Amino acid sequence: MLLTIAIILLVLWALGFFAFHVTSGLIHIILVIGIIVLIWNFVAGRRAV
Protein backbone atom coordinates (compact mmCIF):
# COMPACT_ATOMS: atom_id res chain seq x y z
CA MET A 1 0.00 0.00 0.00
CA LEU A 2 2.72 2.46 0.96
CA LEU A 3 4.74 1.47 -2.09
CA THR A 4 1.78 2.26 -4.35
CA ILE A 5 1.29 5.66 -2.72
CA ALA A 6 4.99 6.47 -3.06
CA ILE A 7 4.98 5.52 -6.76
CA ILE A 8 1.86 7.62 -7.42
CA LEU A 9 3.43 10.61 -5.65
CA LEU A 10 6.61 10.22 -7.67
CA VAL A 11 4.71 10.05 -10.97
CA LEU A 12 2.56 13.08 -10.08
CA TRP A 13 5.66 15.02 -9.08
CA ALA A 14 7.39 14.16 -12.35
CA LEU A 15 4.32 15.19 -14.37
CA GLY A 16 3.96 18.44 -12.47
CA PHE A 17 7.63 19.29 -12.68
CA PHE A 18 8.37 18.33 -16.28
CA ALA A 19 5.04 18.65 -18.10
CA PHE A 20 3.48 21.67 -16.39
CA HIS A 21 6.61 23.36 -14.97
CA VAL A 22 5.15 23.67 -11.48
CA THR A 23 7.74 25.34 -9.28
CA SER A 24 5.79 25.32 -6.05
CA GLY A 25 7.72 24.23 -2.99
CA LEU A 26 4.77 22.11 -1.88
CA ILE A 27 5.20 19.54 -4.65
CA HIS A 28 8.83 19.03 -3.64
CA ILE A 29 7.85 18.58 0.00
CA ILE A 30 5.30 15.95 -1.05
CA LEU A 31 8.00 14.16 -3.06
CA VAL A 32 10.38 14.13 -0.11
CA ILE A 33 7.63 12.76 2.17
CA GLY A 34 6.86 10.04 -0.38
CA ILE A 35 10.52 9.02 -0.60
CA ILE A 36 10.87 8.97 3.19
CA VAL A 37 7.79 6.74 3.49
CA LEU A 38 9.14 4.42 0.79
CA ILE A 39 12.53 4.12 2.49
CA TRP A 40 10.90 3.62 5.90
CA ASN A 41 8.76 0.85 4.44
CA PHE A 42 11.84 -0.99 3.15
CA VAL A 43 13.84 -0.49 6.34
CA ALA A 44 11.07 -1.42 8.78
CA GLY A 45 9.80 -4.34 6.71
CA ARG A 46 6.89 -6.49 7.79
CA ARG A 47 6.64 -7.32 11.46
CA ALA A 48 5.18 -10.54 12.81
CA VAL A 49 2.03 -10.15 14.86
C-alpha positions as CSV (number, residue, x, y, z in Angstrom):
1,M,0.0,0.0,0.0
2,L,2.7,2.5,1.0
3,L,4.7,1.5,-2.1
4,T,1.8,2.3,-4.3
5,I,1.3,5.7,-2.7
6,A,5.0,6.5,-3.1
7,I,5.0,5.5,-6.8
8,I,1.9,7.6,-7.4
9,L,3.4,10.6,-5.6
10,L,6.6,10.2,-7.7
11,V,4.7,10.0,-11.0
12,L,2.6,13.1,-10.1
13,W,5.7,15.0,-9.1
14,A,7.4,14.2,-12.4
15,L,4.3,15.2,-14.4
16,G,4.0,18.4,-12.5
17,F,7.6,19.3,-12.7
18,F,8.4,18.3,-16.3
19,A,5.0,18.7,-18.1
20,F,3.5,21.7,-16.4
21,H,6.6,23.4,-15.0
22,V,5.2,23.7,-11.5
23,T,7.7,25.3,-9.3
24,S,5.8,25.3,-6.1
25,G,7.7,24.2,-3.0
26,L,4.8,22.1,-1.9
27,I,5.2,19.5,-4.6
28,H,8.8,19.0,-3.6
29,I,7.9,18.6,0.0
30,I,5.3,15.9,-1.0
31,L,8.0,14.2,-3.1
32,V,10.4,14.1,-0.1
33,I,7.6,12.8,2.2
34,G,6.9,10.0,-0.4
35,I,10.5,9.0,-0.6
36,I,10.9,9.0,3.2
37,V,7.8,6.7,3.5
38,L,9.1,4.4,0.8
39,I,12.5,4.1,2.5
40,W,10.9,3.6,5.9
41,N,8.8,0.8,4.4
42,F,11.8,-1.0,3.1
43,V,13.8,-0.5,6.3
44,A,11.1,-1.4,8.8
45,G,9.8,-4.3,6.7
46,R,6.9,-6.5,7.8
47,R,6.6,-7.3,11.5
48,A,5.2,-10.5,12.8
49,V,2.0,-10.2,14.9
